[in-house]
Amino acid sequence: MRVPIIRKNIKFTPDSKRVVARYFMNGEERTQQMVSRIMLLDEKQVLQTLEQTLREFARRHRNISNIFFKHCEKIRYIIEGMQIDYDALSVDRKMLIGSFCTMEYAIESAAIFNPSIIEDFDQSGLEAGAKRVIISFRATGEGHISSIVFRRGILDKDNNLQIMKNGNNIDKAEIEHKSLYNKERFLLKLSEMHTQDKYITQIMQDLPDEFEYAVLKSMVKDALQDPSIRQERRTALEEIIWLANSFYDLQFKHDSDITERVIFPISDSESRGIEDARFVRFTDDDGSTRVMATYTAYNGHAILPKLISTEDFYNFRVMPLHGAGAQNKNLALFPRKIKGKYAMLSRIDGVNNYIMYSDRQTQWNTPILLQEPRYTWELTQIGNCGSPLWTEEGWLVITHGVGAMRCYCIGASLFDLDDPSKEIGRLKEPLLSPLEDEREGYVPNVVYSCGAIIHNGSLILPYAVSDYSSTYAVVDMVELLDALKNSNK
C-alpha cells in the first residue's frame, strides 16, 4: 500500500520574459569589422544610435550602461590590436561598442525544474505555524544552458505555499576569482581529471607550493603562444586554466531581490550549464548555520562536481570538489556532521547510492556502497533527491529510481542517525510517480526533486514535472515514517 500524498495546485512554469544581458563576441575577425564600422561614425551618430538602444533596453535591465562598459572592456585587446587608442575613445563610443557585444538571454525560456527547498534565514514577522522558504530551480534556456534561479515564499500552517512576486530585472553577480592556490591539492585535482602529467610538469614544477592565479595564467598564456605546440599539450594547458577558473566568489548587489539573482555559468568548466543544485541548511558544531549546495558543472564534454556556499544569498563561494568520491552526478551533503565528520551521498558509478565521510567539505574519498536497485521501478538506477532530512526516527532520504521506458519515480528510505550506512527501511513502491498529466514535457515520464524540508509534521516535497515545470506535494510524516519502519516486515 502506497503512502498517501497530496499534490498541491501550484505550478512554476518557464517565463521567457526573464532575460539577462549576456556578453556576446562573434569571433575576433567579425568583431574587428564591427569596431571598424563603429569607428567610422561621428560622435553625433554614435550618440543617436546609443540613445535609441538605451530607449529600447534600459527598462529591461538594471544599469545597462555599466554592462555595456564591461563588455567593451572585454574586447579592449582587440581594439588596441587595431592600433586604436582605447583610452581616447569617448564614453558614448565605448558604450556603443559594448552594446554590440551584448545579447539578451532568456534564462528559463525552455524549462524551470529540479527544485530544492530550504528554510530562509529570516523567519521574523510570520503567523504561528508559518515558515519562510527559498526554492531554487534549474532554469534552462536556449541551447539547453542551465543556471540557478530562486523564488521566495511562505508556507502557512496548512502547508499552503504563497509565492512572492518576481522582481523586474535579472542580475548577474560580480565575479572574483580565487587568488591563491595550494599546489599539492591543485595537482591532485588535475590527476583526477586525467590531465596528462608530461604536458604540465614544466609549468607546475616552476610554481611555489602556494601560487597566485595571475602568475599561473600568465605562464600558461605564454606557453600557449608557442606556434609549434602540439594539440595534446594545448589541451592539457587549457585544462589547467579550466580548473583554476572553477574557484570563484559571486557578489550580488543588495538592491536586488532574490528572484532577480541568477547564478549563471561563469567558468569554462560550466560553460554548458549548472545542473541540479541540491541546497541544504547546514548547522556547524558551534551552532552557526550556512546554506550549501552541490551541483554539477558541465562544459559539453565533461562534468565537474562543485560546492557553493552562502550565508546571506548575496555572497556565494564556489569551489570544485576533489577526491575519488567526487565523481559523476548526484552528490548531496548531510545537514550536519556525523561523529565529527562531514557526510555526503553520491552515485559515483551512475547506478547505486553511496555514502562518504570527510574532514573537509571539498575532499571526498572512500565511497561506501549504500543502496542498489531492488524494486522494478528502480532497476536502471537509484539516486538521491536531495540532502538527507533529520528525524527522531532516523535520516530520511528521498530517492529517485529509474525503471522501464526510462520512467523516473520518487521513493524514500530511512537510515540510522549514528550510522547512516545502516538502512532501517525503504519503500517498496514509489512515493510519487508521474500522473497522466505529468508525463508530457521536455523529458517525458519524469518526476524529480533536488531537496525537501519538513514543516508542521509534513514532508514538503517540491518536484519537477518531465523536466519542464515544477510543483510540490505534501506527505504526512507519521504515515511516511510508519511505512518505512514497517517496510521490511
N, C-alpha and C positions, 0 to 999 in steps of 0.2 A: 504493500500500500504506500502510495506516494505521500510525502509531506505536503499539506495544503499550502498554497502560495497565492498571494493576492497581487495581481498586476495592477498598477496604478495608471490612471488615464492622463498621462502626461507624455509628451513626445518632444525630443530635441531633434530637429531636422537641419540639414545644411542650409546655410544662408549665403548666397552668392554676393550679397551686398557688403559682406565683411571683407574688406580689402586692405592690403598692406603695400606700402611703397617700397619696391624691391630694386636693388642695383641691377642694371642691365648693361652688358657690354657685348656687342655683336661682332667680336673679333677685332684684332688690332688694326688691320688694314682698313676695314669699313669704318672703324672709329676715327681713324686719321682722316678719311674722306669727309666724314661728318663734321669734324672740327674745322677742316679747311673751308667748308661751306659756311659755317657759322662765322669764321674769321672774315669772310667777305662782306658780312652785314655791317652797316654803320651803326652807331650807338642808338640812333632813333629806332631803327628796325629791330635791334636787339631788345630794347625796352618794350616796344609794341608786342613782339612775339612772346616775351616773358610775361607781360601783363595778361595777355589772352590765356596763357597756360595757367597762371595763378587763379584767374577768374573761374576756370573750369575745375580746378583740382584742390584749391586751398581749403575749401569747406569739407573735403573728403579726408583730409589728413591734418594732424596737429603739427604745426611748424614745418610745413613742407619746404620752405626756403632753406632751412638748415639741412634738410635731406638732400636738396639739390647741391649745396656746397660740399657735403661729404662725398657725394657721388662724383662730382667734378674732381675732387682731390684724389679719388681712386685712379683716375687716368692722368694724373699730373705727369707721370713718367712718359706717357705717350705724347702729351702736349709739348713737354720740354724736348723730347726726341725729335720734334718737328721744328726745332730751333725757334720756338716761341717763348718769350719771356713770361712765364706763368704769373709771376708777382705783378707784372704790369697790366694784366688783364683787369678790366673793370669788374666790380661786384656783380653787375647785371649780366655781363657776358659769362662769368663763371657759373652763375645760377642757371643761365640758359643752357650752357653745355651740360651741366648736371641734370637738367630736366630731360635731355635726350639720352641720358644714361640711367633713366628711371622708368620702371614699369609698375603697373598695379598687378597684384597677385591676389586672387580670391582664395583665401586660406582654407575655407571649408565649403567650397562650391560642389565638391563631389560627395563628401561624407563627413559626419561627425559621430564618432563611435568609440568603442572600447573605453568606457568611462571608469573613473576611480573617484571615490568619495571619501573625504576626511572631515573631521571637526575643524571649524575655523578657530584661529587663536582667540578671537573676540567673541565672548558669549554674554556680553552685557546687554541689558535692556530688553530681555526676552520674557515672554509669558511662561508660567510654570509648565514644564514638560516640553518646551520647545528647544531646538538646537540649531545654531547657525552652522552651515556646512559650505564647503567648497568642493565643486565637482570639476575634475579635469577630463578632457576629451582628447582623443587623437583626431585632429582635423585634417582632412585631405582635400587638396585642390588639384589644379591642372597638373598632368604628368605624374599623378599619384605621389606628390611630395607631401609628407606629413609633418605636422607641427603640434605643439601642445597649446590648448586654449582652456579657459576657465569660465565657470559660472558660479555665482554665489546664491545661496538660497536659505530658507528657514524651514525645518521640519517641525510641524506642530505636535501636540500631544497625541494626535491620532495618526501620526506618520504621513500626513499630507504635506507635500512639498510646494512651497511658494518660491518661485524663481524671481530674483531681482532683474530689473530691466537692463539690457545691454547698453554699454557706453556707445558713443557716437563714432569714435575713431579707434583704429588699431595701432598699437605702439610696439615697435621692436626695441629691444634693450640696447643700452650702451655695452660694448664688449671690452673686456680687459683680459688679455692672455696672461697665464702664469709666467712669472719672470725667472724663476729658479727651479732647476730640476736635479733630482738625485740620479747620478749616472748609473748606479747599480740597478735601481728599480726600472730605469728607462731601458736599459739593455735587456732586462728580464722580459719586459713587455714586447720589445722587438722580437725576441726569441719566440714568444707565444704567438706572435703574428707571422712567424716563419719567414721573417726577413733574413736574407742570406748574409751571414757574417762577413764573408770575404769582400763584400761590396761596401761595407760600412765601417770596417775595422780602422781604416786610416783616420777617418774623421773622429770616431768615438775615442780612440786612444789619445788623441791630442787634446781632449777636453778634460778639465779637472773633475774631481769627484762630485762637486756641485757646480753646475754650469748654467749660464744665462741663456734665455730664449733668443735674444738678439744675436749673441755670438754663434749659436748653433745655426740659426737661419742664414747668417752671413757666410758661414763656412759651406753650407750646403749649396747656397746660391752660386758661390764661386766654383764649386765642383761641377755643378750642372752646366756651366758655361763652356766647359771643355768640349770643343767640336768633335773630338774623337770618342766621346763617351759611349759605352755600349748600353743597349736598352736595358739589360738586366741591372746594371749599376744605377742607371737613371731611375728605374722603378724602386730600387732599394732606398735611394736617397730621398725620393718623393715620399716614401713610407715613413721616413724619419720625421719630416715636417708634418705629415698627416697625423702622426702620433702627438707631436709637440702641440699642434693646434687643437688637440682634443681636450686640453686643460684650459678652462677659461671661467671668468666671472661675468655675470649679467647684472645690469643695474637698470631698473625701470624708474621713470620719474614718478614722484609722489603725487602729481596731479592727475595720474591716470587711474581709472577704475580697473578692478581686477579683470573684468570682462574685456578690457581693451589691451591687455598684456598677452602677447603671443610669444612663445618660445619657439623661434623659427630656426631651421638648420643653419648653423654657423660654420663649423669646421668642415674640412673635406671629408672627414670620416662619416658625416651625417648628411652629405650633400643631397642624397635622395630621400631623406626623411628621418624624423624622430618618431619611433614607433612604441606604442603600448606602455606608457609611463604608469608604473604602479606606485602611487603615493601612499605614504604611511606616516602617521603622527608618532614619532619616536621619542621615548622617555629615557633619558640617561640615568645612570646610577645616582646622580646628585639631585634628581627630580626635575631637572631642566628639560624642556621639550623643544623639538625642532621637527620640521617636515622634511622627509627624504623620499626619493623615488628612484627606482631603477628604470632604465629604458634602453631600447635598442637603437643604436646609431647605424644607419645603412647608407652606403655610398653607391649602390647599384651593383656591387660585386661582393662585398664582404660586410659582415656585421661586427659591431663593437659594443659590448655591454658597457653602460655608463651609469654613473650615480650623480644625482642632482640634489642639493640640499638648500633649505632656506629657513629663516626664522621670521620672515615678515611678508613674503610673496612680492617684495620689491627687489631684493638682492638674492641672487642664486649663484651657487658654486657648482661647477660641472667638472667631473673627473672620470677618466676611464677606469674600469675595474680590471684587476690583474689576477693571474693565477690559473691553475689547471681547471678550477671550477667556474671561472668567469668566461664561459664559452656558451655559444648558442643563445637562444632567447629564453624568456620566461623566468627571470630572476625576481625574487620577491623577498624583501627584508622583513624580519620579525620586528615588532614594535618595541622591543626591549631586549637587553642582553639576557642570556641564559647561562647561569653559573659563570658569570664574568666575561662571557664571550658574545660577540655579535653572532647572529644566526641568519641563515639565508636559505630559501628554497630555490631550486634550479631544475632545469631539464636539459642537462648537458648533451645527452645523446638524441634529443628530439623526440623521445618516446616515453621515458619514465620520469617520475618525480624523484628528486634528490634533496638532501639537506646537507648544509655545510656550516662550520663554525670558524671564527677567526678573531684574532686580537685587533685587527684593523678592518675598518669598514670597506676598504678598497682592495684588500688582498684575500682571495678565496681559493683554497686548495682542498684536496682530500674530500671530494663529494661522497656521501654515503647514500646508497640506494634506499629510497623511502617507500615508493609505490610503483607497481607495474600495472598495466591494463589488466582488468579482471573481468569486467562485465561487457556484454555485447555492444553497448552504446559507447564504449571507450577502447575498443580493441586496437584501433590505429595508434592512439597515443593518449596519454594523460598528462595534465599540467595544472598549474595553479591559476586561479582567477584573482590574484592579488595577495597582499600580505596576510599572514595568519591573524586571527582575532582572539584575544584572550577572553576566556570564560572560566568560571569557577570549576567547570567540569573538564576543561582541557583546552588545547589550542584548536580553534575551529578554522579549518582550511577549506575555502570554496575552491572547487576544482573545475576543470573542463575536460571533457572527453570527446574524442572524435570516432565516429562509427561508420557504418555503411553509407555510401553516397556522400562521404565527407561531411556528414551532419555533425555539428557542434552542439553539445548539451552541457549544462552546468550541474555539477554534483557537489557533495560535501563530505568531509572526513573530520575526525576528531582525534587529537594526539595528546599524549601525556604532557602535562605542564613542565615537569622537571626534566623529562627525557623525550623530546618531540620525535625521536626516531621510533617510538612505540605507538602504534596505531590502536586506538581504543575502538573506533567504529568507522564504518564507511557505508554510505547509502548504496543500496543495490540498484535502485532506479534513479534516474536523473531528478534533481530538484526542479530543474527548468529545462524544457525542450521547446523548440520553435513551434508556435501555433501556425495554423494555416496562413493567417495574415501577417506572419513574421518571417515567412520563408523567402520572400522576394526582396532582392536588394543587389548591391554591388557584388557580394559573395553570398549566394543563396544558402539557406538552411543553416544559419549560424546564430546562436546566442552566445554572448561572451562578455566577461567583465574583467576589469583590472583592479577592483578593490571595493569592499563593502564596509559598513560600520554596524554597530549595534546601538539601537536607540529605543528607549521605553519598552524594553523586553522583546524587541523585534529585530530581526536582521533586515537592514535596508540594503537592498541589492540592486545597484544600477547595472544595466546591461545593454549591450549593443544588439541591434536587430539587423542581421545579414550585412554587416559592415557598411551600413548606410546611415541609420539613425540610432537614437538611444532612448531608453525609458528606464523605469525602475519597478521593482517588486518588493513585497514585504512578506516576511516569514516569521511566525511566532517561534521564539527561541525555545520555549519549553517543549513544544512539539518537535522541533528540529533536534534538540539535544536528546530527547527521549528516543527518537527514531535512531539516532547514531549509536547511543549506548546499547540499544537492543538489536542492532543490525547483524551481530554475529551469532544471535541465538537461532 
